[in-house]
C-alpha cells in the first residue's frame, strides 16, 4: 500500500512537472497583425499540448474587425484561453474588454482597468463616437453573448458599450465580469488550477511558463501595423512618388511605391496580394536595372522587394491549415531561393558596375611593344603581332622597318597602329 501511494505521488509530480502554459502578449493597439499572432499562438499551444494559453492584455483598443477574428480564434480553439489584464496599471479598454469577455477564464491584476468600449469612427475632424443604432446594437449583442456564454454579468457587458462603463479589478470581480484577481502569472496559475474550461480540468499549479515568440513575418506585420508608422509610410510614399515623377531619376518613385505598399499592408490591405505585388515589382526592377546606366540602386531595391515579399507571403488558408513548423519550413523554402537569386544578381550587378566604371581600352596600348610581321615602309601598312593578335601598322617616321623587329606603339590612327623601332 505504501509503495502504491508513493507511485501515485511520483506520477502526480511527473504530470505537474510536465504541464506547460503558453503566454502571448497583446500590448499597444489591436492591429491587423494581432489576430494572426493569437492564431499562431493557439496553434503552438495545441501542438505543445499546453494546459492553457494566457493572453496578456494591455491595450487601448483597436479595430472591431481584428477583434472579432481574435474572438473567433479563441472560441474555435480546443485550448483553454485565460485572458489576463496585466501588469498592475495596465488597461484593456474597448477591443481589449471584448477579448477579455470572450476568454474562458477572465482575470485581472490589481490596479488595472477595463471598459470604455463604445465604438468610435475616424473622420477628417478626428475621432467621434458612433451613433448609428444598427452598429451599436450589433456590438452590444456581441458583448452580451460572450458574457452570457461564460456565465458573466450581461448587464455590465452592455454598459461597457452604451455607458462607457469602466471597472477596476475588484469591481469587475464583484460584478461577476471576471473570475480571478491575481498579482502575477505564477499566482494566477495557482488560482485557476482545478478550474474547468472547454471540458478540460486545468492542471496549472507549478506548470512551466513559455512566452510565445512570433515569427519573423508576424514581427514585420506587427511593426507595419502600428497606425502611426503605417500612416507615415503612406504619406511619405505619396510625396516620394510625386517628387519622383516630376524629377529625373528613379530613386524617389521606387521608394514611393515600396513605401505605399508597406503602408497599405499596415492599414489592413491584403497581405498576400501586397506580397505578390512586391515580388513582381522586384522582378521588374531587376529587369529594368539591366537596361539603365544607374549605379545599382534599382537592382538593390528589386532584391529588397523580392525578399520582403517572400517573407510576407503566406499560404492560402493560413493559419488554420498549417502548423507553425510547416510555416517556418515554407518561409525558408520561399526565402532561401530569394536570397540565393538575390545574391547572384547582386554579384552580376557588381560585375556590371565594374565594367561600366572601367576606362575605355583606346589609348591604353600606347607604350606597349609589338613585333613586325611584314616590312613596314613609309606610305604603306603591314602587319604586326601584338598580344598574339595581328594588327595593321605603319612606321612613325619616314623609315623602313624590317620584319621581326621589336617596335613600340607610339600612336593609333583608327585601327592602324603607329610604331617605331625599340631603341
Secondary structure, DSSP 8 states (H G I E B T S, - for coil): -HHHHHHHHHHHHHHHHH-EEEEEEEESSB-TTHHHHHHHHHHHHHHTT-SEEEEEEEB--B-HHHHHHHHHHHHH-SS-EEEEE-STT-EEETHHHHHHHHSSEEEE-TT-EEE----EEEETTEEEE---HHHHHHHHHHHHHHHHHTT--HHHHHHHHHS--EEEHHHHHHTTS-SEE-SSHHHHHHHHTT-EETTEE---TT-EEEE----HHHHHHHHHT-HHHHHHHHHHHHHHHHHHHHSSSSHHHHHHHHHHHHHHHHTT--HHHHHHHHHHHHHHHHHHHTTS-S-SHHHHHHHHHHHHHHHH---TTTTTTS-HHHHHHHHHHHHHHHHHHHHHHHHHHHHHHHHHHS--STTTTTT-EEEESS-B-TT--EEEEETTEEEEEEESSS--B-TT-EEEEEEEETTEEEEEE--
